[in-house]
Amino acid sequence: MTTMTATTARREFFDLVKGAAEGHKTFRIQHRQGAAVLLSETDYDGLLETLELLSIPGFHASIKKSVAQMQRGETVALAEALGDQA
């Protein structure tokens, strides 16, 4: 993450927006009254989605269990998992 003053951010605003939107760069913009972060809408939406998933009770434990099963080779082919839907 690149940190800059609000004055610099104002001067480079269009380049910052382009860098965030196209390059998934994140910028921390410092001001006397605090700081703000500029990131792409896609990255922001991804963060919100992740927070929503992690707020589901038992979700994290379920993911850890699934990863352990995968590491032990306890997997099935996609066609087998989907049955006639594949």
N, C-alpha and C positions, 0 to 999 in steps of 0.2 A: 504494500500500500504506500502510495506516495503522499507525503504531507506537504502542505503549502499554506501560505497566508490567504486570507480572503481577497486581498488586493491582487495577488498573483492569479487566483482562481477567476476573478472578474475579468482580468486582462486576457486569460487563456480559455475563457468559458467554452467557446465552440469546439476547440480542440479537446477539452476535457470531456465534454458530452460525447464527442465522436469516439474518443479512446474508451470510454465506459461502455457505450452502446455496441461498438464494433469489436473492441479488443478485450472486453471483460476486465478492464482495469478498474481499480478502486482508488479513490482519492479522498484523503482526509483534509478537510479545509478548516484551518484554525482561525479563530477570531477571538478578540479580547473577552467576549462573553461566552465562549465555549467553542465547540467544534461540531462539524457536520461531516457526513460521509456521502460521497457521490458514487453510485454504482449503477449498472445497467438495470433496466426494468426486468429483464430476464433473470439476472442474478438475485434481485430483490424478491421476485416471485418464487424463485427456488428456495430462498431462505425461509419465506413464509410457509411454503409447503413442507419443508423439513421440520419446522417448529410444530406445525399441525400434526404431522405424523408422530413425532416424538412425544406429543402430549396424549396420545392414545394409550390408555392403561395396558401394560403388557407388551406393547409394540417392540420396545428395545430388547426385551427378553426373547421374544419370538424371532427377531432377526438374529440374535446371538445363537439361538438353537438351530436355526436354518443354516448358518455359516458352519457350525460344528458338524452338522449332518453332511454338508457338501464336502468338507475337508475329510470326512471319513469315507467318502465315496458313496454315500447313501442317496443316490440320485436316480431319476428315471428319465427316459427320453421324452421330449416334448409331445410327440405323438401319443405316447402312452399316458401322459398326464392329461391331455385334452380328450383322449378317446376319439369318438367319431367327429369331434369338432375340428380336428386338424386338417 
